[in-house]
Amino acid sequence: MGRLNLILVCSLSLLSLCLYPYLTSAQLSPNHYAKICPNVESIVRQVVQQKFQQTFVTVPATLRLFFHDCFVQGCDASIMVASTGNNQAEKDNSDNLSLAGDGFDTVIKAKAAVDAVPQCRNKVSCADILALATRDVAGGPSYTVELGRFDGLVSRASDVNGRLPQPGFNLNQLNSLFAANGLSQTDMIALSGAHTLGFSHCNRFSNRIYNFSPKSPVDPTLNKQYATQLQQMCPRNVDPRIAINMDPTTPRTFDNVYYQNLQQGKGLFTSDQILFTDTRSRATVNSFASNSNTFNNNFIAAMTKLGRVGVKNAANGKIRTDCSVL
């Protein structure tokens, strides 16, 4: 969330580095800006609230932005960088073209608001602002965000290849991809719960409702009524820009209904439904579906671990004055 390519020339002594290429030991702290910019969290939260009032798309857009950023070069805001004549940046990789502009706009506006405070100017990283905005935008369980990230020094579209989950992934592919970022199967299932918000496009799952296999045009793991609804919303040759809610039940609420949908065969992607159809992960889905507190606690733990992936420090990062420019 396969195509994961691990370096095959690793010696046994370097195996752990190959499996976890973006994990670092950089020190993060909830109080990192206590003296530098003590009001940073309230400033970011206010911007997020303003953006949310303008459009709900801000919510899933910002969540996806954080995931797509951390999974490639680590949580360093490299996803924010604009391409130039000499470099095609991460955001222009085909896997990132569906990222809604509202997520980028949220971070840019929050960065401007933070830098408008003289004490804070050019002292708060875009990476930390994205991490804070992601927490504030979801409307889910509140949690403490660890801070102290620096912004990355590179952003290459080629680095995205093979490092993001795909809609057709099976459990082994999902587990391998998340493990490469130091995340467990339980973390992966918890983070998948972010699909309780947001939308996708018909071409991302059309194979499940029209061309699944020669014997079964419709994926048999799909709820039949749900499959019919999807076919009505996504007829053949439909405009690929048509958006479909990831959660057909409570698409604007951060809750555990996503897992209840999986129990009913209403996972939009193969990579969603496989969490229930594969017996190795079904128990966790059932646990999250039956107890929202269990889901919330695991989501917080997984988000915290995700936020530590590939963190940059002063030696290999910087504080960008403009999030879109290296």
Secondary structure, DSSP 8 states (H G I E B T S, - for coil): -------TT--GGGHHHHHSTTB-----BTTTTTTT-TTHHHHHHHHHHHHHHH-TTHHHHHHHHHHHHHHHH-SSSGGG---BTTB--GGGSGGGTTS-HHHHHHHHHHHHHHHTSGGGTTTS-HHHHHHHHHHHHH-S------B--BB-S---GGGGTT-S--TT--HHHHHHHHHTTT--HHHHHHHHGGGGS-EEEGGGTHHHHH-S-SS-SS-TTS-HHHHHHHHHHS-TT--TT-EEESSSS-TTS-SSHHHHHHHTT--SSHHHHHHHHSHHHHHHHHHHHH-HHHHHHHHHHHHHHHTTBT-B-TTT-B--SSTT--
